[in-house]
């Protein structure tokens, strides 16, 4: 059985998590979801809900800019 490489579609969010010393498990706990659910969202298999996006933007002081 060949395991496929895990590819995250939000590399900047993963980088912010690392800079703040957060793991997928700790962030998933804060969001009130299990590890697999957060991992699926970060890999693009499932969409983030607006409250989850808001939480992450506040936690990591991220801003949305479309210019």
TAWO-V915448 format. One record per backbone hydrogen bond with DSSP energy under -0.5 kcal/mol. NH is the residue of the N-H (numbers start at 1). CO is the residue of the C=O. E is the energy in kcal/mol with one decimal. If there is no record, write none. Layout:
# TAWO-V915448
NH,CO,E
NH,CO,E
This chain:
# TAWO-V915448
3,1,-0.5
8,6,-0.5
9,42,-2.5
10,42,-0.7
14,10,-1.9
15,11,-2.2
16,12,-2.3
17,13,-2.3
18,14,-2.2
19,15,-2.6
20,16,-1.6
21,18,-1.5
22,17,-3.0
27,23,-2.3
28,24,-2.5
29,25,-2.0
30,26,-1.9
31,27,-2.1
32,28,-0.7
32,29,-0.7
33,28,-2.7
38,34,-1.8
39,35,-2.6
40,36,-2.4
41,37,-1.7
42,38,-2.5
43,39,-1.6
44,41,-1.0
45,40,-2.3
46,40,-1.1
52,49,-0.5
53,49,-2.1
54,50,-2.7
55,51,-2.2
56,52,-2.3
57,53,-2.5
58,54,-2.3
59,55,-2.8
60,56,-2.2
61,58,-0.7
62,57,-2.4
65,63,-0.6
67,65,-0.6
